[in-house]
Amino acid sequence: MHPLRHPKYAIAVGLLFVLVGLVYWLVPEIGHWHVDYAGVTMLATLGIAMALMAYVLIAGSPNE
């Protein structure tokens, strides 16, 4: 089966990083500590980039 039939796997790879960024933002926010917004932005952007790259790699794989 071609992996492109399940692009949700590519989305799951990106969502993993976005969820880590969300936790990275929520824990200091709830604890009233200093929030590292640069780290949150970097993790969210990394999640988007990883999902896009995983989709590109899956789309370019052979149909075997």
Buried (B, 14 or more C-beta within 10 A) or exposed (E): EEBBEEBEBBBEBBBBBBEBBBEBBEEBEEEEEEBEEEBBEBBBEBBEEBBEEBBEEBEEEEEE
